[in-house]
Amino acid sequence: MVTSYVQAYEKNIDIQNREIAFDKHLREKANVKETSEAQQRHKFQKKWLSLIKNIVMIFYFALIPAVVTPDWCLEYYDIHAETRKHLSDGLDLECKKANDGDVIYSDILKLKPQVTATLDIICLLYLSAFRVFKWTWTEKPTRMRVFQNYIFGLCVVVCIIDSIWRAMTFEYAFVNNLLRPVIVFLFFSSIR
């Protein structure tokens, strides 16, 4: 009879643990440290930093890739020396000059590599700061989360180096665009 009570109790505990595991809010609250400072940081991040995070993610994943100057346009400005004077004027490049009808071109504003590299760096630094700030109020992370943080940090460093390189050399952002979905995936894997 006692064993049946113990089994029923263990079954109820198991059911409650599953409910907690699937309830997003309870799981998040269980992950917040008990200190009042950690509670305040958690509230600040949820109220203010998350809103900015959403805007930064839209910029980083959708808008910046749409305004990156295509490789064929950069090659045109690299080959034609007389067009180099336009490189110091304004924030955008006129890809209409580079397009001789060979490429279907949407005529969307295309920003210079220096501008898009700066925007990439700002977005990457904010996303990294958001992640680091989260460590200040969460309990000890799992091994998988620590591994994901290292991979995220490595990808961010590689993208920042690539952004600086393309700003100086006027090249297409190949590495940055290749790692962009990886960074977004790793970022969202740790953010609830």
N, C-alpha and C positions, 0 to 999 in steps of 0.2 A: 504494500500500500504506500509506503514511503517512497519507494522507487517510482511509482506512478506519479506522485506529486512532483518529484524531482524532474522526471521526464517532461511533465506538463510545463513546469517552470522553465526548463531549458528550451522547450519549444517556443514559449512566449518570448523569451529573451532573444531567440534566433529570429523570430518574426519582427520584433522591434528593431533589431540591428539591421535587418534588410530594409525596413521602412526608413531608418535614418540614412542608410547608404544611398537610397534613391531620392530622398528629399533634399533638394539643392540647398534650401535655406538652413535646415538643421545641420547638414554636413558642413556648410560654411561657418555657422556659428560654433560648431564643435572644433573647428580649426583655428579660431581666434584665441589668442592668449588671454589669460584671466586678468591681467593688469589693466588698470583704468587708462593708462597711456596707450596700450595696444588697442583698447576698445575705441578710444578717440581717433586713433589713426585709421582704424577700420572704417569708422563712420565718415571721416574726411575723404578717404579714398573712394568709398561708395558714392558719396554725394557729389564731389567735385572732379576728382581725377578720372573717374570712369566716363564722365561726359566728354572730357577733353580726349580721352583715349579713343572713344568712338570717332571723333572728328579726325584725329591723327590717323587712325586705321583707314578711313575713307580716302584721305589724302595719299597715304603711303601705298595702298593696294589698288586704288582705282584711278585717282586723278593724276598722280605723278607719271605713271606709265603711259597715260594718254597724251601727255604733253612733252615726253622725251623726244628729242630730235632723232629721226631715223638715221640709220647708218649711211644710206645713199645721199642724204642731204649733207651730213658731216663730211663725207668724202668730196662732195662738190666744193665746199668751202675750203677744204684742205688742198685740193688740186689747183683751183683758180686763185692765183695770187691777188688779182684785182678785187676779189670779193672779200679779202681779209680785213679791209677797212670797216666792213659792216660788223665785224666781230666785237668791236668795242662799243657799238651803238645799241642801246636798248637791251631788253631781256630776252627777246625772241629772235629766231632766224627765219628768213624768208625762204621757205623751201619751194615756193613757186618758181624761183629762178633756177633751182637745181633740177626741177622736174621738167623734162622735155617731152612729156607725154608718155614716157616709158613706164612710169609707175602710176598706178591708180592712187591718187592722193586726196585725202578728205578735206584739206585746207583748214584743219584744226590748228590753233596756235601751238607752235613748237618752241619750247624754251631752250636756251643755251645750256650746254652741259654744266657750266658753272652754277647756274640757277637750280637746275634739277638735282645736282649733287648736294648743294646746300640744303635744299628741302629734304632730300633723303637723309642727310646727316641729322638734321633737326628731328625728324620723325623717329629715326633709330635711337637717338639719345633719349627722347621722351619715353619710348616703349621700354627701353632698358631701365630708366629711372622708375617707371611704373612698377616694373618687376622687382627691382631692388626695394622699393618702398613697401611692397607687399610682404617682403621678408621680415619687416619690423613688427608686424602684428600677427603673423601666423605661427603655428606650432612648428616643431621640427619637421622638415619635408622628408618625403620618402627617398630612397636611393634613385628611383626612376626620375623623380622630380629634380633631384640634384644633377643627374646626368643630362636631362633636358635643358637645365639652366646652363650647363657648360657648353652644350652644343649651340644653344641660343646665343650665348656670349661670343663664341667663336665665329658664328655666322655674322653677327653684328660687326665684329672687328674686321672681318674680311670685306663686308660691304662698305664700311667707312673708309677703309684703305682704297677700295676700288673707286669710291666716290671722289676721294681726294685726287687719285690718279687721273680719272677722266676729266676732272675740272682743270688739271694742269696740262693735260695732253690733248684735250679736245677730241676724245674718243667716245664711242658708243658704250652705254652701260650694260655690257653683256653679263658680267658676273653678278652685278647687282640685280638685274632683272631675273636671272636664273635663281638666285637665292631668295628673292622676294616672297614666293609662296611658302618656302621652307620657314622663313622667319615668322610669317603670319600664322602658320600651323603651330609652330613651337610656342609662339606667344599665347595663342588661344588655348593651347593644351593645359596651361597652368592658370588661366584666368577663368573664373566661373561667372 
